Amino acid sequence: MDRKTLGFAIIGCGFISAQHTWAIKETEGAELRVACDVDAGRAAAFSAQHGVEATTDFEAILRRDDVDVVNICTLPVLHAEMALKAVQAGKHVLVEKPIATTLEEADQMIAAARQAGVKLAVIHQMRFSTINQRTKEMLDAGTIGKPFFIDVTYRTFRPQAYFDSNERGTGRLDGGGAFITHAIHDLDVILMLMGPVLCVTARKAVLGHVMEVEDMGMALFEFESGAMGMLSTSTCVKRRHDRTVEIHGPEGTLFHNEKVLEHYITRGQPITYEEIGLDAPGALHKIQMQDLIEAIGEDREPIISGEVARRPLALVKAIYESCETGRLVYQ
């Protein structure tokens, strides 16, 4: 089917915009038409680096006929406000994770996109990594039987200056700390691999920074399938970036560290050892960019629709509720 080239606009020219820019340029049927940032200097720098028009006027972008899709790469607190304006202007929207900072905002975005007849997609690129997709493939094939336990870790380091800038240490602009800003990727992968969560209990702490939001957290899950799970996350561990996924079933274990996938059937050496490696920067964003273009052309929902992206947000909200109340929280 022949489809027109869709015009994209990037809103927010910060760090993550580089991956969106690369993905748009590498995706057939997409063309970056304009970028926008509230900081005129940052907008000008983006324009000079990428050779594309840039502006500080978001409203003007929404009035342009050559812009079909708006990529929202701003701080999370602005996601809902900007997405609502974009869909009301008849634009399709691709928003960075998390979909919003509250479930009420997420629901407003989902309803508004449905009413306007446009597509709402959300970046949760980690589930599309080659190694996570291979893990899902092996689980679906019954390689280890019905999984009964998953253990996921994500540990990284952010300096104090990271949290002091843009009030990140208060949670006002992000909706929280390590759970929502970093581990929401892992929560989405957990849901993809293990299915819906029945209930969760969690704890959080500030152990390596001076700030209000957590830089360390742990959560324990019971899934609707009866399986159990655990997540630990941190932004104060002073070692290299570290993410691992370990899944146990009656017929074996799958383990990966984002680079190597190991399959065990007995204790000791793995029966298979697949060196998969990391995906190229921007490659996973490109997958979601292409999916959105196809969803628009085929008039179907994107793989990570607003409804799908609401699930990890709902789970992180349940985690925070458990942290605050000390109770087991049911989904």
Secondary structure, DSSP 8 states (H G I E B T S, - for coil): -----EEEEEE--STTHHHHHHHHHHSTTEEEEEEE-SSHHHHHHHHHHHT-EEES-HHHHHT-TT--EEEE-S-GGGHHHHHHHHHHTT-EEEE-SSS-SSHHHHHHHHHHHHHHT--EEE--GGGGSHHHHHHHHHHHTTTTSS--EEEEEEE-B--HHHHHGGGGGGTTTTSSSHHHHTTHHHHHHHHHHH--EEEEEEEEE--SSSSSS-SEEEEEEEETTS-EEEEEEESB--SS-EEEEEEEETTEEEEE-SSEEEEESSSSS-SEEEE-----TTHHHHHHHHHHHHHHHHT---TTBHHHHHHHHHHHHHHHHHHHH-S-EE-
